[in-house]
Amino acid sequence: MGGPSRDEQEFVAWARSSVAGLLREAGHGRVAEQQARADVHEALVLVAVRWGVLRHEEPLAYARRAMHRHRTHPGSRTTPSPATSDVDALVDSAWRTATTRRRAGRRRGAVVAAAVVAVLGVGFALGPDAAVEPVPAPTSTSEGPGRPVVLGGAQVDRLVPAEQLGDLPRHPDPGSLGLGATLGWTAGADISGLPRGGLSQPVRAVALRRVQGRHRAHLVLRLTGTPTPYVEVDELLTSRVGGEPLVLTGDMIHPDRDRVAVPQPGRVVLVDVAGGRTRDIPVPDDRLSTLGWAGNGDIIVRGESTWRISGSRVRRADPQVSPAPEELVLRPDGRLERSSYAGTGDLVGGETMPGPVGGVHGETVSDIAGWSAAGVWLPQWATAQLDGSYQGVYAVQVDASPRPRVLAAADDSTVMGGLVPLDWGPADQLLLLSRSALGTWVLVWDVHTGTTWRVTEVLGQPPPGSQPAVGEMVGSPVL
């Protein structure tokens, strides 16, 4: 038998030189040694799975992002790290685990592809003339109306109508998602402020609450592991930037979930939850509207220009820089592209994706296993074959399977842009927001089986199309 491959040799050399630093970072604070090793082991596995790409990029920044992500959702993978403290054993275990996952992913992709080909008798159709045929029901069938169909090379699941969302089965393990039965507050609720001594509990969700004054709001944090789950930050914010509503995104929450950054005209407001303080970072741009934390800890913020904030240093950045590891974008020629970014936020590549997508809106959310999801508009030809459904959520996992999945809104009862991915939970389960005139829910969609569950009802929002009263939620919460 031959020796280790070149890929394995290069990965092992990199991992051995990086483990000590990763363990120090993972063990920062009160994290137990066993948990720190589990976080590092999972990060090494994720780097090993994508080593063919990451070897040419910044594997250390990717590993840090994966490590922090695993700490937030420790149940996302069940393979334990080796009990020994030996570095070589840790690295060897990570490579072997990654090899097993790659093989499992290829087997899963081959089984799905074989099943589809058997039904359709042809390869994937990528255009408006795509066949619409039922595919074999998955092991755990979708809770949506009817069986999934294949459209444009993607498997499409249907969400139940808005009036039936409250009747969906509850998620079997809501504790693993860090959410309770409700998210939000009543308009007149008294919410305590951020204490000067700070809070050690992680931030699970963020929302805006209107206060007295035109377009004025406070940030409200939903924490986990505390009897008082909500904290209101006494920093006056504007809820509109350049005439448009300020839209919160999950990228505003630091991967460690101990800080939140919010764009405002001419400044970025940084909320240090652990330190119990806020501070302004001046940015010479009055139209700052979106931002996020890159893998290396920089803040990437967009307005009239794109800016990079490193500590207190602010400088212009390339317009193509992104804080997200991946972004799903519809190009002017109609191609759906998944763009990939290094830990510094620099663009490192892109791939064309199949699927019935006529537009992409909102942020792309990715998990440590390589899945990415975004809200999408469905093209007219797909809408005609889905009983008028014109929007949904698109998810794809490039490393293990080329088959994308789409969860389509059942009808037009969901408000425009009201089906939005929020975050990934354990076992590749996507948390998403569904908003209609009948209410707002956080749901979970299992991208492997197509199953959907209800998790959390969102409180304190005004009806769609109306302005929030003082004390009510502005816009939608993010995770």
C-alpha positions in Angstrom: 0.0 0.0 0.0 1.2 3.5 -0.7 1.9 6.2 1.8 0.0 9.4 2.6 -1.2 11.4 -0.4 0.3 14.8 -1.1 -3.0 16.5 0.2 -2.7 14.6 3.4 0.9 15.4 3.9 0.3 19.2 3.3 -2.8 19.2 5.6 -0.9 17.4 8.4 2.0 19.8 8.1 -0.3 22.8 8.3 -2.4 21.4 11.1 0.6 20.5 13.3 1.8 24.1 13.0 -1.7 25.5 13.8 -3.1 23.3 16.5 -1.4 25.0 19.5 -2.7 28.4 18.6 -6.2 27.1 17.9 -6.3 25.3 21.2 -5.2 28.5 23.0 -7.9 30.5 21.2 -10.5 27.8 21.8 -9.7 27.6 25.5 -10.0 31.3 26.1 -12.2 32.3 29.1 -14.0 29.5 30.9 -14.2 26.9 28.1 -13.4 23.4 29.4 -10.4 21.7 27.9 -12.5 18.9 26.5 -14.9 21.4 24.8 -11.9 23.3 23.4 -10.4 20.2 21.9 -13.8 19.3 20.4 -14.1 22.8 18.8 -10.6 22.5 17.4 -11.1 19.0 16.1 -14.3 20.0 14.3 -12.5 23.0 12.8 -9.7 20.8 11.5 -12.2 18.3 10.0 -13.9 21.1 8.1 -10.6 22.4 6.8 -9.6 18.9 5.8 -12.9 18.4 3.9 -12.2 21.5 1.8 -8.4 21.2 1.8 -8.2 21.1 -2.0 -9.6 24.7 -2.1 -8.4 26.1 1.3 -4.7 25.1 0.8 -4.5 28.0 -1.7 -6.5 30.5 0.5 -6.4 31.1 4.3 -7.1 27.9 6.1 -6.3 29.3 9.5 -9.0 32.0 9.2 -11.5 29.4 8.0 -10.6 27.2 10.9 -11.2 30.0 13.4 -14.6 30.7 11.9 -15.5 27.0 12.0 -14.3 26.7 15.5 -16.4 29.5 16.8 -19.4 28.2 14.8 -19.0 24.8 16.4 -19.0 26.4 19.8 -22.4 28.1 19.0 -23.9 24.8 17.7 -21.9 22.0 19.4 -24.4 19.4 18.3 -23.9 20.1 14.6 -21.5 17.1 14.3 -21.4 14.1 16.6 -17.9 12.6 15.9 -16.0 13.0 19.2 -12.5 14.3 19.3 -9.8 11.7 20.4 -9.4 11.5 24.2 -5.6 11.7 24.0 -3.9 15.1 24.3 -1.4 14.1 21.6 -1.4 16.6 18.7 -0.6 14.0 16.1 -3.6 11.9 17.2 -5.8 15.0 17.0 -4.6 15.8 13.5 -4.8 12.2 12.3 -8.3 11.8 13.6 -9.4 15.0 11.8 -8.1 13.8 8.5 -9.7 10.3 8.9 -13.0 11.9 9.9 -12.9 14.3 6.9 -12.2 11.3 4.6 -15.3 9.5 6.0 -17.5 12.5 5.5 -16.4 13.1 2.0 -17.2 9.4 1.1 -20.5 9.7 2.9 -21.3 12.8 1.0 -20.5 11.2 -2.4 -22.6 8.2 -1.6 -25.5 10.4 -0.6 -25.2 12.4 -3.8 -25.0 9.3 -5.9 -28.1 7.8 -4.3 -30.1 10.9 -4.9 -28.9 11.3 -8.5 -29.6 7.7 -9.3 -33.1 8.0 -7.9 -33.8 11.1 -10.0 -32.4 9.7 -13.2 -34.5 6.5 -12.7 -37.6 8.7 -12.5 -36.9 11.2 -15.2 -34.9 9.0 -17.5 -32.7 12.0 -18.3 -30.1 14.2 -16.7 -30.8 17.4 -14.9 -32.7 20.0 -16.9 -31.4 23.5 -16.4 -33.8 25.8 -18.2 -37.4 26.8 -18.4 -38.3 23.6 -20.3 -37.2 21.5 -17.3 -39.3 18.5 -16.6 -41.6 18.6 -13.6 -41.9 15.1 -12.2 -42.3 13.8 -8.7 -39.1 12.2 -7.2 -39.2 9.3 -4.8 -40.2 10.5 -1.3 -37.2 10.9 1.1 -36.8 8.8 4.2 -38.6 11.5 6.2 -41.1 13.1 3.9 -41.8 16.8 3.7 -44.5 18.3 5.8 -45.5 20.6 3.0 -48.4 20.1 0.5 -47.6 17.3 -1.9 -44.4 15.5 -2.8 -41.3 17.4 -3.9 -40.7 18.0 -7.5 -37.6 18.6 -9.7 -37.4 22.1 -11.3 -34.3 23.3 -13.2 -32.0 20.7 -11.5 -33.2 21.5 -8.0 -35.5 19.5 -5.7 -38.4 21.8 -4.6 -40.3 21.3 -1.4 -43.5 23.1 -0.7 -44.2 25.0 2.6 -47.7 24.7 4.0 -49.9 27.8 3.6 -49.5 30.6 6.2 -52.6 29.7 8.1 -51.3 26.2 8.7 -47.8 27.1 10.1 -49.1 27.0 13.7 -50.2 23.4 13.0 -46.8 22.2 11.9 -45.2 19.7 14.4 -42.8 21.3 16.9 -39.1 20.7 16.4 -38.1 17.6 18.3 -35.1 19.3 20.0 -35.7 23.0 20.3 -33.1 23.3 23.1 -30.4 22.6 20.5 -31.5 25.7 18.6 -31.2 28.0 21.6 -34.8 29.4 21.1 -37.9 29.2 23.2 -41.6 29.0 22.1 -41.7 32.8 21.4 -39.2 35.5 20.3 -40.0 39.1 21.0 -42.0 41.1 23.5 -45.3 42.9 24.0 -45.3 46.6 23.1 -45.3 47.9 26.6 -42.8 45.4 28.1 -40.2 46.8 30.4 -36.8 45.4 29.2 -33.7 45.8 31.4 -30.7 47.6 30.0 -27.2 46.3 29.4 -25.4 46.3 32.8 -22.0 48.1 33.1 -20.4 44.9 34.2 -21.4 43.1 31.0 -23.0 39.7 30.5 -21.3 36.4 29.8 -24.3 34.8 28.1 -24.1 34.6 24.3 -26.3 36.6 22.0 -28.8 34.4 20.2 -30.9 37.0 18.4 -31.0 40.7 17.7 -33.9 43.0 16.9 -34.8 46.7 16.8 -37.4 48.3 19.1 -39.0 51.6 18.3 -38.6 54.4 20.8 -40.1 58.0 20.9 -39.1 60.0 17.8 -39.2 59.6 14.1 -37.3 56.5 12.9 -35.6 56.1 16.3 -34.9 52.7 17.8 -32.9 50.8 20.3 -31.2 47.5 19.9 -32.6 44.5 21.8 -30.5 41.4 22.4 -31.9 38.0 23.0 -29.5 36.0 25.2 -29.3 32.3 26.1 -28.8 30.7 29.5 -30.2 33.6 31.6 -33.5 34.1 33.5 -33.8 37.5 31.8 -33.4 36.7 28.1 -33.8 40.3 26.7 -31.5 43.3 27.1 -32.1 46.7 25.6 -29.1 48.7 24.6 -29.6 52.4 25.5 -28.0 53.8 22.3 -30.2 55.9 20.0 -30.2 54.5 16.5 -31.9 55.5 13.3 -34.0 52.8 11.7 -33.6 54.3 8.3 -30.4 54.9 6.3 -30.5 57.0 3.1 -34.3 56.8 3.1 -34.5 53.0 3.2 -35.2 50.8 6.3 -32.2 49.6 8.2 -32.2 45.8 7.7 -30.5 43.8 10.4 -28.5 40.7 9.3 -27.1 37.8 11.3 -23.6 38.8 10.1 -23.8 41.7 12.6 -23.3 39.3 15.4 -19.7 38.3 16.0 -19.0 34.6 15.7 -18.2 34.5 19.4 -21.7 36.0 20.0 -20.3 38.5 22.6 -20.4 41.6 20.3 -22.8 43.2 17.9 -22.0 45.8 15.3 -24.7 48.0 13.7 -24.2 50.4 10.7 -25.4 54.0 11.1 -24.9 57.1 9.0 -21.2 58.0 9.4 -20.5 55.5 12.1 -20.5 51.9 13.2 -22.0 51.3 16.7 -20.1 48.4 18.4 -21.9 46.8 21.3 -19.5 44.9 23.6 -22.0 42.6 25.5 -19.3 40.9 27.6 -17.7 44.3 28.5 -21.1 46.1 29.1 -20.3 49.1 26.9 -20.8 50.6 23.5 -18.6 52.7 21.3 -18.7 54.5 18.0 -16.3 53.9 15.2 -16.5 56.9 12.8 -16.6 56.0 9.1 -16.7 58.8 6.4 -19.8 57.5 4.7 -23.4 58.7 5.5 -25.0 55.7 3.7 -23.7 52.8 5.6 -26.3 50.1 5.5 -24.9 46.5 5.8 -22.0 45.0 7.6 -20.6 41.7 8.9 -17.6 40.2 10.7 -15.0 38.6 8.4 -13.2 35.4 9.6 -10.1 37.3 10.6 -12.1 39.6 12.9 -12.3 42.6 10.6 -15.7 44.4 10.1 -16.7 44.8 6.4 -19.2 47.6 6.0 -20.9 48.8 2.9 -22.4 52.2 2.0 -21.5 54.5 -0.9 -18.1 52.7 -0.7 -16.9 49.4 1.0 -14.9 49.8 4.2 -12.7 47.6 6.3 -12.5 48.2 10.0 -9.5 46.5 11.8 -9.7 47.4 15.5 -10.1 51.2 15.3 -8.4 51.5 11.9 -10.8 52.3 9.0 -9.9 52.1 5.4 -11.5 51.7 2.0 -11.8 48.1 0.7 -12.3 46.4 -2.6 -16.0 46.5 -3.5 -15.9 42.7 -4.0 -14.9 42.1 -0.4 -17.5 40.2 1.7 -17.6 39.2 5.4 -19.6 36.0 4.5 -17.7 32.8 3.6 -20.1 32.4 0.6 -22.6 34.5 -1.2 -25.3 33.4 -3.6 -25.6 36.1 -6.4 -27.7 36.2 -9.6 -25.4 37.6 -12.3 -26.7 40.0 -15.1 -26.7 37.1 -17.6 -29.1 35.1 -15.4 -26.5 32.7 -14.0 -26.8 31.9 -10.3 -23.3 32.0 -8.8 -22.0 30.9 -5.4 -19.0 33.1 -4.7 -16.4 32.1 -2.1 -14.4 34.4 0.2 -11.2 33.9 2.3 -11.1 34.7 6.0 -10.0 38.2 5.1 -13.1 38.8 3.0 -11.3 38.7 -0.3 -13.0 36.9 -3.3 -11.3 33.6 -4.1 -13.6 31.9 -6.6 -17.1 31.2 -7.8 -19.1 28.4 -9.3 -22.3 28.4 -11.3 -25.3 26.7 -9.5 -28.3 25.1 -11.1 -31.9 25.8 -10.0 -35.1 27.8 -10.6 -33.9 31.2 -9.5 -34.9 34.5 -10.9 -33.4 36.7 -8.2 -31.7 36.6 -4.8 -32.5 38.8 -1.9 -31.0 39.3 1.6 -27.8 37.8 3.0 -26.4 34.3 2.4 -26.1 32.1 5.5 -23.6 29.3 5.6 -22.8 26.5 8.0 -19.5 24.8 8.8 -20.4 21.8 6.7 -20.5 23.9 3.4 -24.2 24.5 3.0 -25.3 28.0 1.9 -28.8 29.4 1.7 -30.5 32.6 0.6 -34.0 34.0 -0.1 -34.8 33.8 -3.8 -37.5 34.9 -6.3 -38.7 32.1 -8.5 -38.8 32.8 -12.3 -42.1 33.0 -14.1 -41.8 29.6 -15.7 -41.3 28.0 -12.3 -44.1 30.0 -10.7 -46.5 28.8 -13.4 -45.7 25.2 -12.4 -45.9 25.8 -8.7 -49.5 27.1 -8.5 -48.4 30.7 -8.4 -45.6 30.4 -5.8 -43.1 33.1 -6.6 -40.6 33.1 -3.7 -38.7 30.6 -1.5 -35.4 29.7 0.0 -32.5 28.1 -2.0 -29.9 25.9 -0.3 -26.9 24.1 -1.8 -23.9 22.1 -0.5 -21.1 22.3 -3.0 -18.6 19.9 -1.4 -20.8 16.8 -0.9 -23.6 17.1 -3.4 -24.4 19.2 -6.4 -28.2 18.8 -5.9 -29.7 22.1 -4.6 -32.9 22.3 -2.6 -35.6 24.9 -2.7 -38.3 25.5 -0.1 -41.1 27.3 -1.9 -43.8 29.4 -0.2 -47.2 27.6 -0.7 -49.0 30.7 -2.0 -49.0 34.5 -1.9 -50.1 34.7 1.7 -46.5 35.1 2.7 -45.5 38.8 2.3 -43.1 39.7 -0.4 -39.6 38.8 0.8 -41.1 37.2 3.9 -39.4 33.9 3.6 -35.8 34.5 4.8 -33.0 32.1 6.0 -31.7 33.1 9.4 -29.1 30.6 10.6 -28.0 26.9 10.5 -28.7 24.6 13.4 -27.3 21.1 14.1 -27.4 18.4 11.3 -27.8 20.8 8.4 -31.1 22.1 9.6 -31.9 25.6 8.3 -33.7 28.1 10.6 -35.9 30.5 8.5 -38.4 33.3 9.0 -41.8 33.1 7.5 -43.9 36.3 7.7 -47.5 36.8 6.7 -50.5 38.9 7.6 -51.4 36.0 10.0 -48.2 36.2 12.0 -44.4 35.5 11.9 -42.8 32.2 12.7 -39.2 30.9 13.0 -39.3 27.5 11.2 -36.7 24.8 10.7 -36.3 23.0 7.3 -34.2 19.9 7.1 -32.5 20.2 3.7 -31.8 16.4 3.5 -35.3 15.1 4.2 -37.5 18.1 3.3 -39.2 18.1 6.7 -40.3 21.4 8.2 -41.1 22.2 11.8 -42.3 25.2 13.8 -40.0 26.5 16.5 -40.8 30.0 17.6 -43.6 32.5 17.1 -42.4 36.1 16.8 -44.2 38.6 19.0 -44.3 42.4 19.0 -44.4 43.1 15.3 -47.0 45.4 13.6 -49.1 43.9 10.8 -47.3 44.0 7.4 -47.4 47.4 5.7 -48.1 49.3 8.9 -45.6 51.4 11.0 -44.5 50.1 14.3 -45.8 51.9 17.4 -43.5 52.9 20.2 -42.3 49.8 22.0 -43.0 47.5 19.0 -40.4 45.6 16.9 -39.0 47.4 13.8 -38.5 45.0 10.9 -37.6 41.4 11.7 -35.3 39.7 14.2 -32.1 38.0 13.1 -30.2 35.1 14.6 
